[in-house]
Amino acid sequence: MRLSASLLGTILLLLGQIAPAAADDPVRHVRVHFERGTSGATLNGHVEGRESIEYKLNARQGQMMRVDLQSRSTAVYFNIFEPGRRPGRDAALFIGETGGNSAEFRTAHAGDYLVQVFLVRAAARRGESAAYSVRFAITGDSPQAQAAHAAPRPSTDARVPGTAFNATGEIPCARERGQPMGSCRFGVRREGNGNGAITVFWPGGGNRVIFFEDNTPMRFDESQADGGARMTVGHEADLYQVRIGNQRFEIPEAVMTGG
């Protein structure tokens, strides 16, 4: 099949916008270590042209991670990738060009998180360079470690009559990519110590179960139909922002705490 010159040019342009660094662009690797007794570290760096710097830092599931980038240049950004995911191949957990120069989230998986620092394509093509500093912080113990030091406390919540739930209500939700947030019914079962499960009922039928540990969304009722979808969790004020593949949920903390 022959491609017209205009169509070929459009395809090449789109391919050039997929990722901030191509496979053959120079990459520097840096392992991030925290000093004993501290929960963070600040590193100074320099990036030039098409190169990128990949920082790796290890975190346990359920911890809070924060990354802050500072530079006099407005062309420096960073992306964050979950364990096992790579720039140019997988979707980023956080995209600096749309999210800004600060990111904070609760880790949904244990392992090495990758923070990629780079220049935007226009600046990289011009061969520009920039100095920067990046601050990494990981705080809070994992829910598993906290549970090891806490005695189980059975739930004393009453049940909603005629159901297996301790409470019911509605939360904002969206099932498909690009769909505006609507409203879904939910039921929550609380097991005590912030553990339990929230069942979200889709308006058109079916449901999704999100499991909590230590008042934090940790996993979901994954099945073959999900096609390997990953769950990411954001936290702002008293609201959890949960994404499972294309599905989105906004869950107030009070749903699980009962506050």
N, C-alpha and C positions, 0 to 999 in steps of 0.2 A: 504494500500500500504506500503510495507517494503522499508526502505531506507538503502543503503549500508553504512558501517561505514565511508568510505571515503567521500561519498556524504553528510552525516550528519555532518561530521567535517567541510566540506566546507561551508555549510549553517550556522553553528554556528559561523565560522570565519567571514563571511560576516555580520551577525547580530551584531557582536561585534564591527563593524566599522561604524554602522549607525550614532551614536550620541556620543558626548563626555561624556554624563552622562545618565545612565539608570534610569528607573522610581523609583527604590528603592535606588538609591544613595543619600547620604545626600545633602540637598540643603539649603543654607542660603539666605534669602531675605533681600534686602536693598532698601529702598526708597531714591532716590536722590533728595535733595532740594538745590536750589541756594539761596545764601544770597540776600536780597533785593538790587536791583540796580546792580546786577552782572548777567553775562550770562554764568557762568561756575562754576565748582567745581572739586576739586581734592580729591580723597579718597584713603587711604592706606588700604591694605588688606593682607590676608594670606590664602592660599589654600593648602589643604593637601589631598593626596590620591585621592579617587574617588569623593570627595565632589565637589560641584560647588557653586558659589556665583552668584545670580541673582539680578542685579540692575534694578530698574524700574525708568524711568523718563518720564515726560509728555511733549508732544510737540504738537503744532498746525500744521495743514496741510500747507506745503509750506515753512517751516523754514529749516535752515541749521543746521544739527547735526554733531558733530565731537566727536570721541572717540579715545583716545590715551592711550596705555598701556605700562608701563615701568617695567622691572624686570631684575634682574641679571640672573634669570633662563631662559633658552631657551625652557622650556617645558610649559610655561604659554601662553594661547591664550584666545581670546574672540570671541563669536558669537553675532550677533544682530538679533532680531526678531521684526517684525512689530506688531502693536497692535492686540491682539486677537490670536497671534500665540505663540506656546510653543515648547521648546526643546524636542526632542524625538518624537514629533508628526508632526511638520510642518517644512517646509524648512526655512532655515535662510536667512535673507536679506544679511548678510555679514558673511563670514566664515574666521576666523582668520588664520587657518592653511594654507590657500591658499592666503588670502588677506594681511597678515601681521599684524602688531600691531597698525595700524592707519586706521581709516575709516572716511570718510566725505561724506555726501549725503544730498539731499533735501527730507524732509519727504513727502511722498505721501498720508499719512493718519494722522488724528488727534487721539491722545490717548496715552496710555502708551507703550513706546518702552522698550524692555527687552534686557539687555546686560548681557550675561552669561560668567563668567570667570571660567576657568577650566585648569587642567593639561592634557596633551596629554595622551592617554590610556597607553602607555608603562610606563611613569613616574607614573601614577596613580596606576597601578598594583604593582609597586615596593614600593608604600607607600611614595613617595617623597613629599616634601613640598616646598613652595616658597612664598616669600614676593613680593608684587608688589604695584604699585600705578597706578590709572586710572584717567584720566582727561576727564570730560564730558563738552561739550559746546553746547549751542543752541543759534543761532543768527538769526537776521532778523525777521521782522514781517511777518505774513501770508499775502498772496496776498489779502485776503478778508479785512483784517484790513487796508492795504495800500489803497485799492480802496475806503474805506469809507472816506478817507481824501483827495482823489484826484477827481477833477471834470472830468467827461468823456470827452474824446477828440475824435471826430469822425475821422475815417481814411480818409486820403486824397490820398491814393494810387490809381494809375490808375489800370484798369483791363487789363489783358492779352487779346488781341482781340480774340473773339470767345469762351471765357471761363468765369467762375464765380470767377476766382482767380486773386489775386493781383500780384502773381509771380509763376513761375513754374521752375522745375529743376529736379535734381536727388540727392539722398542721399544713403549712404550705408545701406543695410538691409539684414535680413535673416528671413525666415518664419518658418523653422523647427529646432528642436533641433540638434545641431552638424553640421548644414549647414554652410559653409563658407559665409562670408559677400559678397553679390552681390550688384547690383545697382537697385534702384526703382525710378520711376518717382513720383513726388509729385506736388501738387498745394496748395498754402497757401492763406487763406482769413484773412486779418488783420482788426480788428475792432477798433484799437486804444488802447493806454495805455498798449500795450503788450498783449492784448487779441485777440484771434482768433482761427483758426483751421487749421491743416495741414492734407490733405488727401494724403495718400501714396498708390500708385497703384502697386499691385503685378504683376510681369511679366506674370504669368499664369492666371491672371484674379482675380477680387475681389479687395477690398481696405480696408484700416484701417484709421480711423479718430482719430487724437490726438488733444485734446483741450488744449489751452494755457491760462493761466491767469498770468498777470504781467511778461510776457516773460518766463514763466516756464511751462513745461508739467504737467498738473494736473489730467486729466482723459481721457478716451477713449470711443469709441462707443461700449460699452459692450453689448453682446447679449448672448442668451442661448448657442450658439455654442462655446462660449469661456470657458464654463465649470467652471466659477468662477475664471478665471485667474486674477492675480493681476499685477498692473503696478508698477515698480520701476524705479527711475530716478537717474542717476549719472551725475556729472558735472565735467568736466576737461577742464581747459583753457576756450575756447569759444565753447565747444562742449557738447551737452546733449547726454547721453547714456541711451536710453529708452529700457526697457524690458517689454513686455506684454506676460506673460506665456512663451512660447518658442520663441516668435518673438523678434527680436532685431532691433533697429534703431539707427543711429548716426545722430543727427540733429544739424547743426551749429546754434548758436544764431542768426546769421544774417538772417536766414530764416524768423523769426518772426519780428525781429527789422527792417529789410529792409536795414541794414547797408552793 
